[in-house]
Amino acid sequence: MIAQLLDLAGTDSSVIATSSRPWASATFVGARHVVVLRLKGPDNAARAATLAGRLPDAEFSITGHIVADACADERRPAADGSETVMRLSILTIEDW
């Protein structure tokens, strides 16, 4: 999933932090993931906006899991415009 997120974010993108915690409902078992990305380069703000817009409908290939929800919770551009930091939330569920 991380490699696929970086492909969506484009060049000059990197992962700053990740975390996961178990998640379950009455019918599904999975995990909630938080991924913090740094997008650099002169077009970082435009790439961040594009990623935020594409993320809810993005298709991910994760063996044994389905991405049920993905969104950008936060976008923080640097004051000098050199980078944007994004906090993404992703819900995966086990694919039976």
C-alpha positions, 0 to 999 in steps of 0.5 A, a space after each residue: 500500500 505504501 508503494 502505491 501511495 507514493 506512486 499516487 503522490 509522485 516524485 519527490 514524495 516520502 513517508 514521514 510516519 505510519 501507524 496502524 491499529 486494529 479495527 472491527 465492526 459487526 461484520 468486518 475485521 481490519 485495521 485503521 492506518 495513518 500515513 504521513 507523507 512529505 511532497 517536495 518540489 515546485 509542484 508539491 501543492 498541486 500534487 497534494 491537491 490532486 492526491 487528496 482528490 483522487 484518494 477516495 476513489 483510488 484502487 489499491 491492490 493488497 493481498 487479502 485486504 480491501 481498502 474500504 476508505 481512504 482520505 486526506 485528513 490534513 494538508 500543511 504547506 510549508 511557509 516557503 512553499 517548498 513542501 506539503 505534509 499530508 496526513 492520510 487515513 486509510 481503512 482496510 478490511 480483510 477480504 474473505 
